[in-house]
Amino acid sequence: MIRNIVFDMGNVLIDYQPLSYAKQFFSDESEVQLVYRELFSGPEWLKLDEGIMEPEDAIASVCTRLPKAMHSAAKELFLHWFDFIEPIQGMNELARRLKHAGYAIYILSNAAYSFHLYEKRIPIFSLLDGCIVSADEKIVKPSPAIYQLLCSRYHLRPEECYFIDDRLENVQAAQQCGMSGYCYQMDTERLTAALLEAGVAFK
């Protein structure tokens, strides 16, 4: 029996669109593409998620691969990209329905320490029964250790957990740890049907 619903954050509860954020700080398309590649897709981003690199060191490293004229705006983007995030309303409403139906709800996310600066922009944050952020734990999905940590910290049984993520490898890792799982691709109706098929009962 499913008792706990575990949500990823980016492109599940919030609409994570780094190209759009870059366009708030750069008007030239070539600069937008460059800062997207070097900042949001660079090696520093993963190290921030892993909690093994300090923010000031990360942006300094990124800037070594950018023209000097871009440095100031790149630093502002790095410090303020999350001011532009928008919630995925249908998913947050689904989470509310699940909570009100008696299910415990959790976040399990790969995210940097900066998560704690914008966590309350997630509409359901105050309803959570628990939250695991990779940078805090120095573990990232899809490592089995992060799913095991979620269960041990909150005294959960894996077979009673349903995990929702937008990356298939993360869902598969959760399933290998004994959880049910679903790879969410911006289709809340299909997710709702999958939850009902798994025996999750809510109105």
Buried (B, 14 or more C-beta within 10 A) or exposed (E): EBBBBBBBBBBBBBBBBBEBBBBBBBEEEEBBEBBBEBBBEBEBBBBBBBBEBEBEEBBEBBBEBBEEEBBEBBBEBBEEBBEBBEBBEBBBBBBBBBBEEEBBBBBBBBBBBBBEEBBEBBBBBEBBBBBBBBBBBEBBBBBEEBBBBBBEEBEBEBEBBBBBBBBEEBBBBBBEBBBBBBBBEEEBEEBBEBBEEEEBEBE
